[in-house]
Amino acid sequence: MSQAVPSPAVLRRDVAPARSSMTPTSQGSSPMSVSRRSFLAAAGAAAGAAVTDFAAAAPAAAVTFASNPFQLGSASGDPTEDSVILWTRLAPEPTATDFGMAGAPSSISVHWRVATTHEGATSDATSLYDGDVTVTATDCWSAHVDVKTAPGGGPLQAGTTYYFRFAVDGFETWVGTTRTRPAPDADVIASFAVISCQSYATELTGTSYWPGYTHLEQNPMDFVLHLGDYIYESSHANTIPAEIPGDPTTDACRSITDYRRRWGAYLERDNIQRVRRTQPMFYVPDDHEFINDVHGGEVADRTQGVIDRWNNALRALWENMPTRSARPVVEPGTTRLVAEVERTDIRWGRHLDLIVPDMRQYRTRFDHATPTLFGVAQRNRVLNRIATASATWTALGVVSPITSYRISATDPRVAGTWNTYAERGLVTDAIAARRASDPDFSPVFLAGDVHCGYASRVARDQDVPEQDHVATEFSVPSMSSYGTASGGTGRTSWPDRRAGNPTLLSYIGIPASPNEDDGSGYAKCQPYKGYLRCAAGPDYFYTNYITATNVWQSTSVATSRKKLRVTRGAIGALPY
């Protein structure tokens, strides 16, 4: 199911091809200014202000770039049976305060094309569809193209691979690969990767090399499911290295420029670009795209400074992801932005129904007057989907595990994000009711957040985790983020948790003794890092944990560490 692939020796931008003669160069335009003052005066002034006002786009203008503007590559996401979202963003210097766009017009026309072959995507004459999209300074020159509805576009065929490309001023992206969802009755294996929690840096060397991404780029899947913490907004050395100019480790993201630069730092990396370019994604955010431990459902009640920071974060998120969501809008009656997209009804052929609720935008605290993880409307959609899903497997992609587990062998408290919310009981009761009427109903949870891979049974009653199980859960290892370490005041190690929860099925790659000890505390007994490969078929749900022993060495290699499968209609996982 996988092969070992070495990480690159150096981290570099996956630079797009040089200027091409296939795309006409704009005529009559002036080269972009070396000075950035004009841009900062015109567009950057809004960076520190509240971002609830979106200016109308000016007519697209011709532009000449002095260097390749596609430093962040391209991506695709939220595929349907007849369309997909194509994304790119113009940023010759992604981490500069003006992104290398000084002197650029406020609106620029970017060309795109889609084809049924790789070669077809290199020319309009051989493409299936092609058109132009206007990108604006307001949206940080990001493009979101819905192939079916965009001017020049049209419907795609279900279960089909397509190739795409963007071009501007003679520069072009590499040809990307995407695919549409299969028809609901298509008898195909649904193969996909699950990722979460990818810090840019470590306290050991200042850089995470993401060997899991290197493995995935060489072993592609049908699609990628990302469960949040795509970036880290915080300031300590475990999330952003000091070498990014003007962005020292003491600075957490607050302004729109801060968040845009942080996204630029993450997305200019070569292995993540190649995965984004070659495999469509479904994505849901967690907290670090915004503010650590933020409860989005309460943001509107906080100070204007918190509201502005949330709005800045959400805008930058939308600008940098291939999401089907429309541009963020102001929530009625508040000054908070929201960006809604429906991901509770994803169907991938006959064998997979995928439910991916947003557990961050609507969440309130457990002691709130109306505590919720999902919000009422989304909660109802999730429960309805559990009741009506008809594929062989129903997988719920959640940003935090639903499994209840004890803190340690000597601490009987039960931990878990879900445990103080009504949604936990509502979801497990709905699954239990469905299984009572349909013994073949096969639910699986896929969870992020905790930076450790493990397999478990989900108990219906959170206070009695040893019995009355209703589903199987696979917790995804972090791609690179560090987890709870042994040692240090008030810390509980994952080995302690393993000892306190003998009924859990399997812990993946947790060393019994320190394997990364540099004296910092964070580097002791760390769970291995990587991602989870899944395959949903007619009889089994297969998982394959791809992990590396460390992420701070450029030579680190991600390999298969544990393979587990669930039998249709059963609860629990066994090795294969």
ROROVO-911436 format. One record per residue (C-alpha): residue number from 1; x, y, z; residue in three letters. Coordinates in Angstrom, 1 decimal. Example, Ala and Ser with C-alpha at 12.3 -4.5 7.8 and 13.67 -1.06 7.14 Angstrom:
R pos      u      v      w code
R   1   12.3   -4.5    7.8  ALA
R   2   13.7   -1.1    7.1  SER
//
This chain:
R pos      u      v      w code
R   1    0.0    0.0    0.0  MET
R   2    3.0    2.3    0.3  SER
R   3    6.7    2.6   -0.3  GLN
R   4    9.5    4.4    1.6  ALA
R   5   10.4    7.6    0.0  VAL
R   6   13.3    9.8    1.2  PRO
R   7   12.7   13.5    2.1  SER
R   8   14.5   16.1    0.0  PRO
R   9   17.9   17.2    1.2  ALA
R  10   16.8   20.8    1.1  VAL
R  11   13.5   22.7    1.4  LEU
R  12   12.8   24.8   -1.7  ARG
R  13    9.9   26.2   -3.6  ARG
R  14    8.6   23.9   -6.2  ASP
R  15    9.2   26.6   -8.8  VAL
R  16    7.0   26.6  -11.8  ALA
R  17    8.3   26.5  -15.4  PRO
R  18   10.0   29.6  -16.7  ALA
R  19    8.1   32.1  -18.9  ARG
R  20    6.4   30.3  -21.7  SER
R  21    5.7   31.4  -25.2  SER
R  22    2.4   29.4  -25.2  MET
R  23    0.6   32.2  -23.3  THR
R  24    0.6   35.7  -24.8  PRO
R  25    2.5   38.3  -22.8  THR
R  26    0.4   41.3  -21.8  SER
R  27    1.1   44.3  -24.1  GLN
R  28    1.4   47.9  -23.1  GLY
R  29    1.9   47.3  -19.3  SER
R  30    4.7   48.6  -17.2  SER
R  31    7.1   46.3  -15.3  PRO
R  32    6.2   46.0  -11.6  MET
R  33    7.9   48.5   -9.4  SER
R  34   10.9   47.5   -7.3  VAL
R  35    9.6   49.8   -4.6  SER
R  36    6.8   48.5   -2.5  ARG
R  37    5.6   51.8   -1.1  ARG
R  38    3.0   52.3   -3.8  SER
R  39    1.4   48.9   -3.1  PHE
R  40    1.5   49.3    0.7  LEU
R  41   -0.2   52.7    0.4  ALA
R  42   -2.9   51.4   -1.9  ALA
R  43   -3.7   48.0   -0.6  ALA
R  44   -1.7   47.3    2.5  GLY
R  45   -3.4   50.0    4.6  ALA
R  46   -6.3   47.7    5.2  ALA
R  47   -4.0   45.1    6.7  ALA
R  48   -4.4   46.2   10.3  GLY
R  49   -8.0   47.3   10.1  ALA
R  50  -11.2   45.3   10.5  ALA
R  51  -11.8   43.3    7.4  VAL
R  52  -15.5   43.1    7.2  THR
R  53  -15.6   45.5    4.2  ASP
R  54  -14.8   43.9    0.8  PHE
R  55  -14.1   46.4   -1.9  ALA
R  56  -15.6   45.9   -5.3  ALA
R  57  -13.1   44.7   -7.9  ALA
R  58  -11.8   47.0  -10.5  ALA
R  59  -11.6   45.9  -14.2  PRO
R  60   -8.7   43.5  -14.7  ALA
R  61   -5.6   45.2  -16.0  ALA
R  62   -2.5   44.0  -17.9  ALA
R  63    0.6   43.3  -15.9  VAL
R  64    4.2   42.4  -16.4  THR
R  65    6.0   40.3  -13.8  PHE
R  66    9.7   40.6  -13.2  ALA
R  67    9.7   37.1  -11.7  SER
R  68    7.5   34.0  -11.5  ASN
R  69    4.3   34.9   -9.6  PRO
R  70    3.3   31.2   -9.1  PHE
R  71    5.6   30.6   -6.1  GLN
R  72    2.7   29.0   -4.2  LEU
R  73    1.8   26.6   -7.0  GLY
R  74   -1.8   25.5   -7.6  SER
R  75   -4.3   23.1   -6.0  ALA
R  76   -7.8   21.6   -6.4  SER
R  77  -10.4   20.8   -3.9  GLY
R  78  -14.1   20.0   -3.0  ASP
R  79  -14.7   17.9   -6.0  PRO
R  80  -18.2   16.9   -7.0  THR
R  81  -19.3   14.4   -9.6  GLU
R  82  -19.3   17.1  -12.3  ASP
R  83  -16.9   19.8  -11.1  SER
R  84  -14.0   20.8   -8.9  VAL
R  85  -12.5   24.0   -7.5  ILE
R  86   -9.1   25.0   -9.0  LEU
R  87   -6.9   27.4   -7.0  TRP
R  88   -3.8   29.5   -7.3  THR
R  89   -2.5   32.7   -5.8  ARG
R  90   -0.1   35.2   -7.3  LEU
R  91    2.8   35.9   -4.9  ALA
R  92    6.3   36.3   -6.4  PRO
R  93    7.6   36.7   -2.8  GLU
R  94    5.2   34.8   -0.5  PRO
R  95    6.7   35.9    2.8  THR
R  96    7.4   39.5    2.0  ALA
R  97    5.1   42.1    3.5  THR
R  98    3.7   42.9    0.0  ASP
R  99    4.1   39.3   -1.3  PHE
R 100    6.2   40.7   -4.2  GLY
R 101    3.2   42.4   -5.7  MET
R 102    4.3   46.0   -5.3  ALA
R 103    3.0   48.2   -8.1  GLY
R 104    0.6   45.5   -9.3  ALA
R 105   -2.9   46.7  -10.5  PRO
R 106   -5.7   46.0   -8.1  SER
R 107   -7.2   43.5  -10.5  SER
R 108   -5.4   41.0  -12.8  ILE
R 109   -6.7   38.5  -15.3  SER
R 110   -5.3   35.0  -14.9  VAL
R 111   -5.9   32.3  -17.5  HIS
R 112   -6.8   28.7  -16.7  TRP
R 113   -7.5   25.5  -18.6  ARG
R 114   -8.7   22.0  -17.9  VAL
R 115   -8.0   19.0  -20.1  ALA
R 116   -8.4   15.2  -20.2  THR
R 117   -4.7   14.6  -20.8  THR
R 118   -1.5   16.1  -19.4  HIS
R 119   -0.5   17.3  -22.8  GLU
R 120   -3.9   18.8  -23.4  GLY
R 121   -3.5   21.2  -20.5  ALA
R 122   -0.5   22.8  -22.1  THR
R 123   -2.5   24.6  -24.8  SER
R 124   -6.0   26.1  -25.2  ASP
R 125   -6.3   24.4  -28.6  ALA
R 126   -6.1   20.9  -26.9  THR
R 127   -7.9   21.7  -23.6  SER
R 128  -11.4   20.7  -22.7  LEU
R 129  -12.2   24.1  -21.1  TYR
R 130  -10.3   27.3  -20.7  ASP
R 131  -11.2   30.8  -19.4  GLY
R 132  -10.0   33.8  -17.5  ASP
R 133  -10.5   34.6  -13.8  VAL
R 134  -10.0   38.0  -12.3  THR
R 135   -7.9   38.1   -9.1  VAL
R 136   -7.8   41.1   -6.9  THR
R 137   -5.7   42.8   -4.3  ALA
R 138   -8.6   42.5   -1.9  THR
R 139   -8.4   38.7   -2.1  ASP
R 140   -4.6   38.8   -2.1  CYS
R 141   -4.7   37.8   -5.8  TRP
R 142   -6.1   34.4   -5.1  SER
R 143   -8.2   32.5   -7.7  ALA
R 144  -11.0   30.0   -7.0  HIS
R 145  -12.4   28.5  -10.3  VAL
R 146  -15.5   26.3  -10.2  ASP
R 147  -14.9   24.5  -13.5  VAL
R 148  -18.6   23.8  -14.1  LYS
R 149  -19.9   27.4  -13.6  THR
R 150  -16.9   29.6  -14.5  ALA
R 151  -16.9   31.5  -17.8  PRO
R 152  -15.4   29.2  -20.4  GLY
R 153  -16.0   26.2  -18.2  GLY
R 154  -18.6   23.4  -18.2  GLY
R 155  -19.5   20.1  -16.6  PRO
R 156  -17.0   17.3  -16.0  LEU
R 157  -17.6   13.6  -16.0  GLN
R 158  -17.9   11.6  -12.8  ALA
R 159  -15.0    9.5  -11.6  GLY
R 160  -12.6   11.0  -14.1  THR
R 161   -9.0   12.4  -13.9  THR
R 162   -8.4   15.8  -15.3  TYR
R 163   -5.4   18.0  -15.7  TYR
R 164   -5.2   21.8  -15.1  PHE
R 165   -3.0   24.8  -15.5  ARG
R 166   -2.9   28.5  -14.7  PHE
R 167   -1.0   31.2  -16.7  ALA
R 168   -0.3   34.9  -16.5  VAL
R 169    2.1   37.2  -18.4  ASP
R 170    3.7   34.2  -20.0  GLY
R 171    4.4   32.4  -16.7  PHE
R 172    2.6   29.0  -16.1  GLU
R 173    2.1   26.7  -13.2  THR
R 174    3.1   23.1  -13.5  TRP
R 175    0.3   20.9  -14.9  VAL
R 176   -1.8   19.8  -12.0  GLY
R 177   -3.9   16.6  -11.6  THR
R 178   -7.4   16.4  -10.1  THR
R 179  -10.4   14.0  -10.2  ARG
R 180  -14.1   14.1   -9.8  THR
R 181  -16.1   12.0   -7.4  ARG
R 182  -17.3    8.7   -8.8  PRO
R 183  -21.0    8.2   -9.3  ALA
R 184  -22.8    7.0   -6.1  PRO
R 185  -23.3    3.5   -7.5  ASP
R 186  -19.7    3.1   -8.8  ALA
R 187  -18.1   -0.1   -7.5  ASP
R 188  -14.7    1.4   -6.8  VAL
R 189  -12.4    1.4   -3.8  ILE
R 190  -12.2    4.8   -2.2  ALA
R 191   -8.6    5.5   -1.4  SER
R 192   -7.6    8.6    0.5  PHE
R 193   -5.1   10.2    2.9  ALA
R 194   -5.9   11.8    6.2  VAL
R 195   -3.7   14.5    7.5  ILE
R 196   -3.7   16.9   10.5  SER
R 197   -1.5   19.2   12.5  CYS
R 198    1.6   20.3   10.4  GLN
R 199    3.8   22.7   12.3  SER
R 200    6.4   24.4   10.1  TYR
R 201    9.2   24.2   12.6  ALA
R 202   10.6   22.2   15.5  THR
R 203   12.5   23.3   18.6  GLU
R 204   15.4   21.0   17.5  LEU
R 205   16.5   22.6   14.3  THR
R 206   14.0   25.3   13.3  GLY
R 207   12.6   23.3   10.4  THR
R 208   10.1   20.4    9.9  SER
R 209   10.8   18.5    6.7  TYR
R 210    7.4   16.8    6.5  TRP
R 211    8.6   13.4    5.4  PRO
R 212    4.9   12.3    5.4  GLY
R 213    4.2   14.7    2.6  TYR
R 214    7.2   13.5    0.6  THR
R 215    5.8    9.9    0.9  HIS
R 216    2.3   11.0   -0.2  LEU
R 217    3.5   12.9   -3.2  GLU
R 218    5.2    9.7   -4.4  GLN
R 219    2.3    7.5   -3.5  ASN
R 220   -0.8    9.5   -4.4  PRO
R 221   -4.4    8.7   -3.4  MET
R 222   -7.8    9.6   -4.8  ASP
R 223   -8.1   12.6   -2.5  PHE
R 224   -6.8   14.1    0.7  VAL
R 225   -8.8   14.8    3.8  LEU
R 226   -7.2   17.4    6.0  HIS
R 227   -8.6   17.8    9.5  LEU
R 228   -7.1   21.1   10.5  GLY
R 229   -4.1   23.0   11.9  ASP
R 230   -2.9   23.5    8.4  TYR
R 231   -0.9   26.4    9.7  ILE
R 232    0.0   27.5   13.2  TYR
R 233   -0.7   31.2   14.0  GLU
R 234    1.3   31.1   17.2  SER
R 235    4.8   32.4   17.8  SER
R 236    7.0   29.9   19.6  HIS
R 237    9.8   28.1   18.0  ALA
R 238    7.8   24.9   17.5  ASN
R 239    5.5   26.6   14.9  THR
R 240    7.6   29.1   12.9  ILE
R 241   11.3   29.4   12.5  PRO
R 242   13.2   32.6   13.0  ALA
R 243   14.7   32.7    9.6  GLU
R 244   11.6   34.1    7.9  ILE
R 245   12.5   37.8    7.4  PRO
R 246   10.6   40.2    9.6  GLY
R 247    8.6   37.4   11.3  ASP
R 248   10.6   36.5   14.4  PRO
R 249    9.4   33.8   16.8  THR
R 250    8.0   36.4   19.2  THR
R 251    5.3   37.4   16.7  ASP
R 252    2.0   35.7   16.6  ALA
R 253   -0.3   36.4   13.7  CYS
R 254   -2.8   39.2   14.2  ARG
R 255   -3.1   41.4   11.1  SER
R 256   -4.2   40.2    7.7  ILE
R 257   -0.6   40.5    6.5  THR
R 258    0.6   38.3    9.3  ASP
R 259   -1.7   35.5    8.4  TYR
R 260   -1.1   35.8    4.7  ARG
R 261    2.7   35.7    5.2  ARG
R 262    2.3   32.6    7.4  ARG
R 263    0.3   30.8    4.8  TRP
R 264    2.9   31.8    2.3  GLY
R 265    5.7   30.3    4.4  ALA
R 266    3.8   27.0    4.6  TYR
R 267    2.7   26.8    1.0  LEU
R 268    5.9   27.6   -0.7  GLU
R 269    7.4   24.3    0.5  ARG
R 270    8.0   21.8   -2.4  ASP
R 271    6.5   18.6   -1.0  ASN
R 272    3.2   20.2    0.2  ILE
R 273    2.9   22.0   -3.2  GLN
R 274    3.2   18.7   -5.1  ARG
R 275    0.6   17.0   -3.0  VAL
R 276   -1.8   20.0   -3.4  ARG
R 277   -1.2   20.1   -7.1  ARG
R 278   -1.8   16.3   -7.7  THR
R 279   -4.5   15.3   -5.3  GLN
R 280   -7.8   17.1   -4.7  PRO
R 281   -8.6   17.8   -1.1  MET
R 282  -11.5   18.2    1.4  PHE
R 283  -10.5   20.4    4.3  TYR
R 284  -11.9   21.6    7.6  VAL
R 285  -10.1   24.0    9.9  PRO
R 286   -9.2   23.6   13.5  ASP
R 287   -8.1   26.3   15.9  ASP
R 288   -4.6   27.2   14.8  HIS
R 289   -5.6   28.6   11.5  GLU
R 290   -7.3   31.2   13.7  PHE
R 291   -6.3   31.6   17.4  ILE
R 292   -5.3   28.9   19.8  ASN
R 293   -8.3   27.2   21.4  ASP
R 294  -10.7   29.8   19.9  VAL
R 295  -14.4   29.1   20.1  HIS
R 296  -15.8   30.5   16.9  GLY
R 297  -19.4   30.6   18.0  GLY
R 298  -18.4   33.1   20.7  GLU
R 299  -16.1   35.4   18.7  VAL
R 300  -18.9   37.9   18.0  ALA
R 301  -19.2   38.5   21.7  ASP
R 302  -15.5   39.2   22.3  ARG
R 303  -13.6   42.4   22.0  THR
R 304  -13.3   44.0   18.5  GLN
R 305   -9.6   43.1   18.6  GLY
R 306  -10.5   39.4   18.8  VAL
R 307  -13.1   39.8   16.1  ILE
R 308  -10.7   41.5   13.8  ASP
R 309   -8.1   38.8   14.4  ARG
R 310  -10.6   36.1   13.6  TRP
R 311  -11.7   37.9   10.5  ASN
R 312   -8.2   38.3    9.3  ASN
R 313   -7.5   34.7    9.9  ALA
R 314  -10.6   33.5    8.1  LEU
R 315  -10.0   35.7    5.1  ARG
R 316   -6.4   34.4    4.7  ALA
R 317   -7.6   30.8    5.1  LEU
R 318  -10.1   31.3    2.3  TRP
R 319   -7.5   33.0    0.1  GLU
R 320   -5.1   30.1    0.4  ASN
R 321   -7.3   27.0    0.1  MET
R 322   -9.2   25.4   -2.8  PRO
R 323  -12.5   25.6   -1.1  THR
R 324  -16.0   25.7   -2.6  ARG
R 325  -17.0   28.2    0.1  SER
R 326  -17.9   31.6   -1.2  ALA
R 327  -15.8   34.6    0.0  ARG
R 328  -16.4   35.0    3.8  PRO
R 329  -19.4   37.2    4.7  VAL
R 330  -20.5   39.0    7.8  VAL
R 331  -22.7   37.0   10.1  GLU
R 332  -26.1   38.7   10.4  PRO
R 333  -26.3   40.9   13.5  GLY
R 334  -22.5   40.8   14.2  THR
R 335  -19.2   42.0   12.7  THR
R 336  -17.8   38.4   12.6  ARG
R 337  -17.0   36.8    9.3  LEU
R 338  -18.2   33.2    8.4  VAL
R 339  -17.4   31.0    5.5  ALA
R 340  -19.9   28.2    5.0  GLU
R 341  -19.5   25.1    2.9  VAL
R 342  -21.4   21.8    3.1  GLU
R 343  -19.2   18.8    3.7  ARG
R 344  -21.6   16.5    5.6  THR
R 345  -22.8   14.7    2.5  ASP
R 346  -19.6   13.7    0.6  ILE
R 347  -20.2   10.4   -1.4  ARG
R 348  -17.3    8.6   -3.1  TRP
R 349  -18.7    5.8   -5.1  GLY
R 350  -20.6    2.8   -3.6  ARG
R 351  -18.4    2.2   -0.6  HIS
R 352  -17.9    5.6    1.2  LEU
R 353  -20.1    8.2    2.7  ASP
R 354  -17.9   10.9    4.3  LEU
R 355  -19.2   13.3    6.9  ILE
R 356  -16.9   16.2    7.8  VAL
R 357  -18.4   18.7   10.2  PRO
R 358  -16.9   22.1   10.9  ASP
R 359  -16.1   21.9   14.6  MET
R 360  -14.5   25.3   15.0  ARG
R 361  -16.6   28.1   13.4  GLN
R 362  -19.7   27.4   15.5  TYR
R 363  -18.2   25.9   18.7  ARG
R 364  -19.0   27.5   22.0  THR
R 365  -17.5   26.8   25.4  ARG
R 366  -18.9   24.0   27.4  PHE
R 367  -20.2   26.5   30.1  ASP
R 368  -21.8   28.7   27.4  HIS
R 369  -25.6   29.3   27.7  ALA
R 370  -26.0   27.1   24.6  THR
R 371  -22.9   24.9   24.4  PRO
R 372  -22.3   23.3   21.0  THR
R 373  -19.6   21.8   18.9  LEU
R 374  -21.5   21.9   15.6  PHE
R 375  -24.2   24.6   15.8  GLY
R 376  -27.8   23.6   15.5  VAL
R 377  -28.2   23.5   11.7  ALA
R 378  -25.0   21.5   11.1  GLN
R 379  -25.7   19.1   14.0  ARG
R 380  -29.1   18.3   12.4  ASN
R 381  -27.4   17.6    9.1  ARG
R 382  -24.8   15.3   10.7  VAL
R 383  -27.5   13.3   12.5  LEU
R 384  -29.6   13.1    9.4  ASN
R 385  -26.7   11.8    7.4  ARG
R 386  -25.9    9.1   10.0  ILE
R 387  -29.6    8.0    9.7  ALA
R 388  -29.6    7.9    5.9  THR
R 389  -26.1    7.1    4.7  ALA
R 390  -26.2    4.1    2.3  SER
R 391  -22.6    3.4    1.3  ALA
R 392  -20.7    0.4    2.7  THR
R 393  -18.8    2.6    5.1  TRP
R 394  -19.8    5.8    6.8  THR
R 395  -16.7    7.7    7.9  ALA
R 396  -16.9   10.8   10.1  LEU
R 397  -13.8   13.1    9.7  GLY
R 398  -13.6   15.0   13.0  VAL
R 399  -10.9   17.5   14.1  VAL
R 400  -10.8   15.9   17.6  SER
R 401  -11.3   12.2   18.7  PRO
R 402  -14.6   11.2   20.0  ILE
R 403  -13.0    8.3   21.9  THR
R 404  -13.1    8.6   25.7  SER
R 405   -9.9    7.7   27.4  TYR
R 406   -8.5    8.0   30.9  ARG
R 407   -5.7   10.4   31.7  ILE
R 408   -3.4    7.7   33.1  SER
R 409   -3.4    4.5   35.1  ALA
R 410   -3.5    6.6   38.3  THR
R 411   -5.8    9.3   37.1  ASP
R 412   -9.4    8.1   36.5  PRO
R 413  -10.6   11.3   34.8  ARG
R 414  -11.9   10.9   31.3  VAL
R 415  -10.4   13.2   28.7  ALA
R 416  -11.8   14.3   25.3  GLY
R 417  -13.0   17.5   23.5  THR
R 418  -16.4   15.9   22.9  TRP
R 419  -17.2   14.9   26.5  ASN
R 420  -18.8   18.2   27.7  THR
R 421  -21.1   18.6   24.7  TYR
R 422  -24.5   17.2   23.9  ALA
R 423  -23.2   16.3   20.4  GLU
R 424  -21.3   13.3   21.7  ARG
R 425  -24.4   11.6   23.1  GLY
R 426  -26.5   12.6   20.2  LEU
R 427  -24.0   11.2   17.6  VAL
R 428  -23.3    7.9   19.5  THR
R 429  -27.0    7.4   20.1  ASP
R 430  -27.8    8.0   16.5  ALA
R 431  -25.1    5.4   15.5  ILE
R 432  -26.4    2.9   18.0  ALA
R 433  -30.0    3.3   16.7  ALA
R 434  -28.9    2.9   13.1  ARG
R 435  -26.9   -0.2   14.0  ARG
R 436  -29.9   -1.7   15.8  ALA
R 437  -32.0   -1.4   12.7  SER
R 438  -29.2   -2.2   10.2  ASP
R 439  -26.5   -4.6   11.6  PRO
R 440  -24.4   -4.0    8.5  ASP
R 441  -24.1   -0.3    9.2  PHE
R 442  -20.3    0.3    9.4  SER
R 443  -19.3    3.6   11.0  PRO
R 444  -15.6    4.7   11.3  VAL
R 445  -14.3    7.9   12.9  PHE
R 446  -11.1    9.6   11.6  LEU
R 447   -9.7   12.1   14.0  ALA
R 448   -7.0   14.7   14.2  GLY
R 449   -5.7   17.2   16.9  ASP
R 450   -4.0   14.9   19.5  VAL
R 451   -0.7   14.4   17.5  HIS
R 452   -0.7   10.7   18.1  CYS
R 453   -1.9    7.7   16.1  GLY
R 454   -4.1    5.1   17.8  TYR
R 455   -7.0    2.9   17.1  ALA
R 456   -9.9    2.5   19.5  SER
R 457  -13.5    1.5   20.0  ARG
R 458  -16.0    4.3   20.5  VAL
R 459  -18.1    3.8   23.6  ALA
R 460  -21.7    5.0   23.6  ARG
R 461  -21.4    6.2   27.2  ASP
R 462  -18.3    8.4   27.6  GLN
R 463  -18.1    7.5   31.3  ASP
R 464  -17.9    3.8   30.6  VAL
R 465  -15.3    3.5   27.9  PRO
R 466  -14.9   -0.3   28.4  GLU
R 467  -18.3   -1.4   27.0  GLN
R 468  -21.2   -0.7   24.7  ASP
R 469  -19.1    0.2   21.7  HIS
R 470  -20.7    1.7   18.6  VAL
R 471  -17.9    2.5   16.2  ALA
R 472  -14.2    2.2   15.4  THR
R 473  -11.9    5.3   15.5  GLU
R 474   -8.5    5.9   14.0  PHE
R 475   -6.6    8.9   15.4  SER
R 476   -4.3   10.4   12.9  VAL
R 477   -0.6   11.1   13.8  PRO
R 478    0.4   14.7   13.4  SER
R 479    2.3   15.5   10.2  MET
R 480    4.9   17.2   12.2  SER
R 481    3.4   19.0   15.3  SER
R 482    4.7   18.0   18.7  TYR
R 483    2.5   16.5   21.3  GLY
R 484    2.4   16.0   25.1  THR
R 485    5.8   15.0   26.4  ALA
R 486    6.9   13.0   29.4  SER
R 487    8.6   14.9   32.1  GLY
R 488    7.9   18.5   33.1  GLY
R 489    5.4   19.9   35.6  THR
R 490    1.8   19.0   35.0  GLY
R 491    2.5   16.9   31.8  ARG
R 492    1.1   13.5   31.2  THR
R 493    2.9   11.4   28.6  SER
R 494    1.4    9.3   25.9  TRP
R 495    3.0    6.2   27.4  PRO
R 496    1.2    7.1   30.6  ASP
R 497   -2.1    7.3   28.7  ARG
R 498   -1.3    4.0   27.0  ARG
R 499   -0.9    2.4   30.4  ALA
R 500   -4.2    3.9   31.6  GLY
R 501   -6.2    2.7   28.7  ASN
R 502   -5.5   -1.0   28.1  PRO
R 503   -8.8   -1.5   26.2  THR
R 504   -7.7    0.7   23.4  LEU
R 505   -6.8   -1.3   20.4  LEU
R 506   -3.5   -0.1   19.3  SER
R 507   -1.1    2.8   19.8  TYR
R 508    1.0    3.5   16.7  ILE
R 509    4.7    4.3   17.1  GLY
R 510    4.9    5.5   20.6  ILE
R 511    8.4    4.6   22.0  PRO
R 512    8.6    3.2   25.4  ALA
R 513   11.6    5.4   26.2  SER
R 514   12.8    8.8   24.9  PRO
R 515   13.9    8.7   21.3  ASN
R 516   14.1   12.4   20.6  GLU
R 517   15.5   13.8   23.9  ASP
R 518   17.4   17.0   23.5  ASP
R 519   16.6   18.2   27.0  GLY
R 520   13.8   20.5   26.0  SER
R 521   11.0   18.4   27.4  GLY
R 522    9.0   18.6   24.2  TYR
R 523   11.2   16.1   22.5  ALA
R 524   10.7   13.2   24.9  LYS
R 525    8.7   10.1   24.0  CYS
R 526    7.1   11.8   21.0  GLN
R 527    4.6    9.8   18.9  PRO
R 528    6.0    9.3   15.4  TYR
R 529    4.8   11.8   12.7  LYS
R 530    3.1   11.2    9.4  GLY
R 531   -0.3   10.6    8.0  TYR
R 532   -3.0    7.8    7.6  LEU
R 533   -3.8    6.1    4.3  ARG
R 534   -7.3    4.6    4.0  CYS
R 535   -9.1    2.4    1.6  ALA
R 536  -12.9    1.8    1.8  ALA
R 537  -14.0   -1.3   -0.1  GLY
R 538  -16.9   -3.8   -0.1  PRO
R 539  -15.7   -6.0    2.8  ASP
R 540  -13.0   -4.1    4.7  TYR
R 541  -11.9   -0.6    5.7  PHE
R 542   -8.1   -0.6    5.5  TYR
R 543   -5.8    1.8    7.2  THR
R 544   -2.0    2.2    6.9  ASN
R 545   -0.1    4.4    9.3  TYR
R 546    2.8    6.1    7.4  ILE
R 547    5.2    7.6    9.9  THR
R 548    8.8    8.8   10.4  ALA
R 549   10.8    8.6   13.6  THR
R 550   11.5   12.4   13.4  ASN
R 551   10.8   15.3   11.2  VAL
R 552   13.8   17.6   11.8  TRP
R 553   16.3   15.7    9.7  GLN
R 554   16.2   16.2    5.9  SER
R 555   17.1   12.5    5.4  THR
R 556   14.2   11.2    7.5  SER
R 557   12.0    8.6    5.7  VAL
R 558    8.3    7.9    6.2  ALA
R 559    7.4    4.2    6.1  THR
R 560    4.4    2.0    6.9  SER
R 561    4.4    1.4   10.7  ARG
R 562    1.1   -0.2   11.3  LYS
R 563   -1.7   -1.7    9.1  LYS
R 564   -5.2   -2.2   10.6  LEU
R 565   -8.5   -3.1    9.0  ARG
R 566  -12.1   -3.2   10.1  VAL
R 567  -14.5   -5.8    8.8  THR
R 568  -17.9   -4.6    7.5  ARG
R 569  -20.5   -4.6   10.2  GLY
R 570  -17.9   -5.2   13.0  ALA
R 571  -16.4   -2.9   15.6  ILE
R 572  -12.7   -2.9   16.2  GLY
R 573   -9.6   -3.3   14.1  ALA
R 574   -7.2   -6.1   13.4  LEU
R 575   -3.7   -6.2   11.8  PRO
R 576   -3.4   -7.3    8.2  TYR
//
